[in-house]
Amino acid sequence: MAQTSMLAMILAGGRGSRLHELTNKVAKPAVAYGGKYRIIDFPLSNCANSGIDIVGVLTQYESVLLNSYVAAGGRWGLDTKDSGVFVLTPREKADSGLDVYRGTADAISQNIDFIDAYDPEYILVLSGDHIYKMNYDKMLSFHKEMGADATIAVRGVPMKEASRFGIMNTDDNRRIIEFEEKPEKPKSNLASMGIYIFTWKTMRKLLIEDMKNPDSSHDFGKDIIPVMLNGDKKLYAYEFSGYWKDVGTIDSLWEANMDLLDSDNELNLDDTSWKIYTEDTGVIPQYIASSAKIDGAYINQGAHVGGEVSRSVIFSNVKIAPGAKVIDSVLMPGAIVEEGATVTRALVAENIRIGKNAKVGNKKSEEILLVAKNVKGED
């Protein structure tokens, strides 16, 4: 599988404002997921498993934690002599001063010198905030087979939801003939996954032209892809049918966690042929007290459970006291639920304390409750 002709660039600088307090001080790709992971573990593990040696991670918003986390490339086996994970933040340049990344394409443009240093034939551009497992090497084979200038990964979505996505309209040979950003009346249900493979020689030229265009918003979807289509470049859709989740909202992040509780869930983190690597926290084993009752739950190392847990995801170092109940909820690292408290259909942020006898969440609520501040107990 190993191939060195393709370099990966992960876009990880977005604010993630729809995750509210979860991203006040943490970049979205560093948000915790699945009991022990961070979202960025998925694209990085996919790169490692696909035989990609060099990965640039483009960070900007609240990047301190994310920068230190991804800099440890050894977690994903990307720390050998010819491999590495490189944190690429906006930097001051002799000819242009300090510029923030103005858009997804601009983030790549500002790092052309980094890419040129490795002289790749192809570049893979990824979003750093999606949950999925994908073999990018197979996508590259498709790109080569079609003789494409660009290949965009797409996934079929229910037609009634297609207007929420960037939609690719293709011909019978899967060549993209039109791109529509969140169309009111979509013509197809092939949604862009934000995963692109570009032939670097072609893309490099387009990026330089885009940098000089004062009317451009320097975005792949809004600017680069339309320019390629209008210029009769060859763009193809690579259809992906596996599990994929954009965890951009509290509800979708909660849903992605709860998906893991299904015994036949599509993501299957037990798959030894495609491991998702993450930080080894080095905490003690979980402890389940004799008073505990557990019915379908992910419970990570260091958790201490004395109460009842039903259909929930429990991260490391969470404490659930005897007499407490956690139902249909996600408790992030270090959360504490005190005696007699009940948490229902909620996502509890890191290190938040739910006080004694407090009640948070509602089983009848259509939306998931985000608990990002300590909740005072009741006598």
C-alpha positions in Angstrom: 0.0 0.0 0.0 2.9 2.4 0.7 3.1 5.2 -1.7 5.1 8.4 -1.5 3.8 10.3 -4.5 0.9 11.9 -2.6 1.2 14.4 0.3 -1.7 15.2 2.5 -2.9 18.6 3.8 -5.5 18.6 6.6 -7.6 21.8 7.0 -8.0 22.2 10.7 -8.3 25.9 11.3 -12.0 26.3 11.4 -13.8 27.9 14.4 -16.6 25.3 14.8 -19.0 27.9 16.2 -22.0 25.5 16.0 -20.4 23.4 18.8 -20.8 26.5 21.0 -18.8 26.3 24.3 -17.0 23.1 23.3 -14.9 25.1 20.9 -14.5 28.3 22.9 -10.9 27.4 23.8 -10.3 24.3 21.7 -10.2 23.9 17.9 -12.9 21.7 16.5 -10.6 18.9 15.3 -9.3 18.6 18.9 -12.8 18.0 20.4 -13.1 14.6 22.2 -15.0 11.8 20.6 -15.9 8.1 21.2 -14.6 7.7 24.8 -10.9 8.1 24.1 -10.3 9.8 20.7 -10.1 13.3 19.3 -11.7 14.0 15.9 -8.4 14.7 14.2 -7.3 11.1 15.0 -9.5 9.9 12.1 -8.0 11.7 9.1 -4.5 11.3 10.6 -5.0 7.5 11.1 -6.5 7.2 7.6 -3.4 8.9 6.2 -1.1 6.5 8.1 -3.2 3.4 7.1 -3.2 4.6 3.4 0.6 4.8 3.3 0.9 8.6 3.2 4.2 9.6 4.8 4.0 13.4 4.9 1.0 15.2 6.4 0.6 19.0 6.9 -2.0 20.1 9.4 -3.1 23.7 8.9 -4.2 25.2 12.1 -5.3 28.7 13.1 -8.2 29.1 15.6 -7.4 28.3 19.2 -4.6 26.0 18.1 -2.5 25.5 21.2 -3.9 22.2 22.3 -4.3 20.9 18.7 -0.7 21.9 17.7 0.8 20.1 20.7 -1.4 17.1 20.1 -0.7 16.5 16.4 3.0 17.4 16.7 3.4 14.0 18.4 3.4 12.1 15.0 4.4 8.9 16.7 0.8 8.3 17.7 0.0 7.5 14.1 3.3 5.9 13.2 4.3 9.1 11.2 7.6 9.7 13.0 10.0 7.6 11.0 13.0 9.0 9.0 10.9 9.6 5.9 7.6 10.6 7.4 6.2 13.3 9.6 3.2 15.4 10.7 3.9 19.1 10.4 1.9 21.8 12.1 1.5 24.7 9.6 0.2 27.9 11.2 0.0 31.3 9.4 3.5 32.8 9.4 5.1 36.1 8.6 6.8 36.1 5.2 9.5 38.5 3.8 7.3 39.5 0.8 3.9 39.7 2.3 4.0 40.0 6.1 1.8 38.0 8.4 -1.5 36.8 6.8 -4.1 34.7 8.4 -5.6 31.9 6.3 -8.4 33.7 4.3 -10.0 30.5 3.0 -9.4 26.8 2.4 -7.6 27.4 -0.8 -5.6 30.2 0.6 -4.4 28.0 3.5 -2.9 25.7 0.8 -1.5 28.6 -1.3 0.4 30.0 1.7 2.2 26.7 2.1 3.2 26.0 -1.5 6.8 26.2 -0.4 6.2 23.4 2.1 4.6 21.2 -0.6 7.3 22.0 -3.2 9.9 20.8 -0.7 8.6 17.3 -1.1 7.9 17.5 -4.8 4.7 15.4 -4.8 2.8 14.4 -7.9 -0.5 14.6 -6.1 -1.9 16.4 -3.0 -4.7 15.2 -0.9 -6.7 17.9 0.8 -8.9 16.9 3.8 -11.2 18.4 6.4 -10.0 17.7 9.9 -13.4 17.5 11.5 -15.1 14.4 10.1 -15.5 10.9 11.5 -14.9 8.1 9.0 -12.4 5.5 7.8 -11.3 5.7 4.2 -8.5 4.2 2.1 -7.1 7.3 0.3 -4.8 5.0 -1.8 -7.9 3.5 -3.5 -9.1 7.0 -4.3 -5.7 7.9 -5.8 -5.9 4.8 -8.0 -9.3 6.0 -9.2 -7.8 9.5 -9.9 -5.0 8.0 -12.0 -7.3 5.6 -13.8 -9.6 8.5 -14.9 -6.7 10.8 -15.8 -8.3 13.4 -13.6 -7.1 16.9 -12.7 -9.2 16.7 -9.5 -11.1 13.9 -7.8 -13.7 14.7 -5.2 -15.0 12.2 -2.7 -18.8 12.1 -2.6 -21.4 10.3 -0.6 -25.1 9.7 -1.4 -27.4 11.4 1.1 -31.2 11.3 1.3 -32.6 13.6 -1.4 -34.5 15.6 1.2 -31.2 16.5 3.0 -29.2 17.3 -0.2 -29.9 21.0 0.0 -27.7 21.1 3.1 -24.5 20.1 1.2 -22.4 21.0 -1.7 -23.8 18.8 -4.5 -21.8 17.3 -7.5 -23.8 16.6 -10.7 -22.1 14.1 -12.9 -22.4 12.4 -16.2 -22.7 8.6 -16.7 -18.9 8.3 -16.4 -18.8 10.0 -13.0 -17.3 13.1 -14.6 -18.4 16.2 -12.6 -20.2 18.6 -14.9 -21.7 21.0 -12.3 -21.2 21.9 -8.7 -23.9 23.5 -6.7 -23.4 24.8 -3.2 -26.4 24.0 -1.0 -28.9 24.2 -3.8 -32.6 24.8 -3.1 -33.6 22.2 -5.6 -30.7 19.7 -5.9 -30.3 17.7 -9.1 -28.5 14.8 -7.5 -27.8 13.5 -4.0 -24.0 13.2 -4.3 -22.7 15.4 -1.5 -19.1 16.5 -1.4 -17.2 15.1 1.6 -14.6 17.8 1.6 -11.9 15.3 0.4 -10.0 16.2 -2.7 -7.1 14.8 -4.7 -5.5 17.2 -7.1 -2.7 16.7 -9.6 -0.2 19.1 -8.0 1.2 20.7 -11.1 -2.3 21.7 -12.2 -3.4 22.9 -8.8 -0.2 24.8 -8.1 -0.8 27.0 -11.1 -4.5 27.6 -10.2 -3.6 28.5 -6.6 -1.1 31.1 -7.8 -3.7 32.6 -10.1 -6.3 32.6 -7.3 -4.0 34.5 -4.9 -3.8 37.3 -7.5 -7.6 37.5 -7.9 -9.0 40.3 -5.7 -12.5 39.1 -6.3 -11.8 35.6 -5.0 -12.8 34.3 -1.5 -9.9 31.8 -1.9 -12.1 28.8 -1.2 -12.1 25.4 -3.0 -15.8 25.1 -3.2 -16.6 28.7 -4.1 -13.7 29.6 -6.3 -11.2 26.8 -7.3 -13.7 24.1 -8.3 -15.9 26.5 -10.4 -12.7 27.8 -12.2 -11.7 24.2 -13.0 -15.1 23.4 -14.3 -15.2 26.5 -16.5 -11.7 25.8 -17.7 -12.7 22.3 -18.9 -10.5 20.5 -16.4 -11.2 16.9 -15.7 -13.0 16.5 -12.4 -14.4 13.2 -11.2 -16.6 12.0 -8.3 -15.3 9.2 -6.2 -18.3 7.6 -4.5 -17.8 6.4 -0.9 -20.4 4.2 0.8 -19.0 3.7 4.3 -19.7 5.5 7.5 -19.0 9.3 7.4 -20.2 11.9 9.8 -19.8 15.6 9.8 -19.8 16.4 13.6 -20.4 20.1 13.2 -23.3 20.5 15.6 -24.0 19.3 19.2 -26.7 17.0 17.9 -24.5 15.4 15.2 -21.6 15.0 17.6 -23.9 13.3 20.1 -25.3 11.1 17.4 -21.8 10.0 16.2 -21.0 9.0 19.8 -24.2 7.1 20.2 -23.7 5.3 16.8 -20.8 3.4 18.5 -23.2 1.7 20.9 -24.8 -0.3 18.1 -23.2 -3.7 18.0 -23.1 -3.7 14.1 -22.2 0.0 13.8 -20.6 0.8 10.4 -17.6 2.6 11.9 -16.4 -0.5 13.8 -13.5 0.7 15.9 -12.6 -3.0 16.6 -11.4 -3.5 13.0 -7.7 -4.5 13.4 -7.1 -4.0 9.7 -7.8 -0.3 9.9 -6.9 1.0 13.4 -7.7 4.4 14.6 -4.7 5.6 16.6 -4.9 8.1 19.5 -3.2 9.3 22.6 -2.4 6.8 25.3 -3.6 8.7 28.4 -1.8 6.3 30.8 -4.7 6.4 33.3 -5.7 3.6 35.6 -8.3 0.9 34.5 -11.9 1.7 34.8 -13.7 0.8 38.1 -17.2 -0.5 38.2 -18.6 -0.6 41.7 -21.0 -3.3 42.9 -23.7 -0.6 43.1 -23.4 0.1 39.4 -25.9 -0.9 36.7 -24.8 -0.7 33.1 -27.0 -1.2 30.0 -25.2 -0.7 26.7 -22.3 1.8 27.2 -18.8 2.7 26.0 -16.7 3.2 29.2 -13.1 4.3 28.9 -10.0 3.9 31.2 -10.0 5.7 34.5 -13.8 6.0 34.7 -15.3 5.3 38.1 -18.9 4.1 37.9 -21.1 3.7 41.0 -24.5 4.6 39.6 -26.7 3.6 36.6 -25.5 4.1 33.0 -27.8 3.4 30.1 -26.9 3.8 26.4 -24.1 6.3 27.0 -20.5 7.1 26.1 -18.3 7.6 29.1 -14.8 9.1 28.6 -11.7 8.8 30.7 -11.7 9.9 34.4 -15.4 10.4 34.5 -17.0 9.8 37.9 -20.6 8.7 38.4 -21.5 8.4 42.0 -23.8 5.7 43.5 -27.4 6.7 43.1 -26.7 8.9 40.0 -28.2 8.1 36.6 -26.8 8.7 33.1 -29.2 8.0 30.3 -28.6 8.5 26.5 -25.7 10.9 27.1 -22.1 11.6 26.4 -19.8 12.5 29.3 -16.4 13.9 28.2 -13.1 13.5 30.1 -13.2 14.4 33.8 -17.0 15.0 34.0 -18.5 14.3 37.5 -22.0 13.3 38.2 -22.7 13.4 42.0 -25.0 11.2 44.1 -28.7 11.3 43.1 -28.1 13.4 40.0 -29.7 12.5 36.7 -28.3 13.3 33.2 -30.6 12.6 30.2 -30.0 13.2 26.5 -27.1 15.5 27.2 -23.5 16.1 26.1 -21.5 17.1 29.2 -18.2 19.0 28.4 -14.8 18.2 29.9 -14.4 18.5 33.7 -18.0 19.7 34.3 -19.6 18.8 37.6 -23.3 17.9 37.9 -24.1 18.5 41.6 -25.9 16.2 44.0 -29.6 15.5 43.1 -29.5 17.9 40.1 -31.5 17.0 37.0 -30.2 17.9 33.5 -31.7 17.1 30.1 -35.1 15.7 29.1 -35.8 12.4 27.4 -38.6 14.1 25.3 -36.3 16.9 24.0 -35.7 16.9 20.3 -32.4 18.6 20.7 -29.4 17.4 22.7 -28.6 19.6 25.8 -25.0 20.8 25.9 -23.8 21.2 29.5 -20.7 23.4 29.5 -21.0 24.9 33.0 -21.1 23.3 36.4 -24.6 22.5 37.6 -25.3 23.3 41.3 -26.7 20.5 43.4 -29.9 20.3 45.3 -30.4 19.2 48.9 
